[in-house]
Amino acid sequence: MSNTITLSVPDMSCGHCKASVEKALSPLAEAVTVDLTTRHVTVEAKALPADLIKALDAIGFPAQAV
């Protein structure tokens, strides 16, 4: 069973950022939805929020759970 996790990614601002975030999270998630307007990422995943945050931090996008 997966959980819906929402992350705030304040440094995400463009299409390239969106693609990078999706690529980093896709191995850990069943679905990734990026909203550039709110700078939030909604993830359907079995992974823990800390694992998702670590994956984003590794590519230079600090994040926190909302």
Buried (B, 14 or more C-beta within 10 A) or exposed (E): EEEEBBBBBEEBEEEEBBEBBBEBBBEBBEEBEBEBEEBBBBBEBEBEBEBBBBBBEEEEBEBEEE
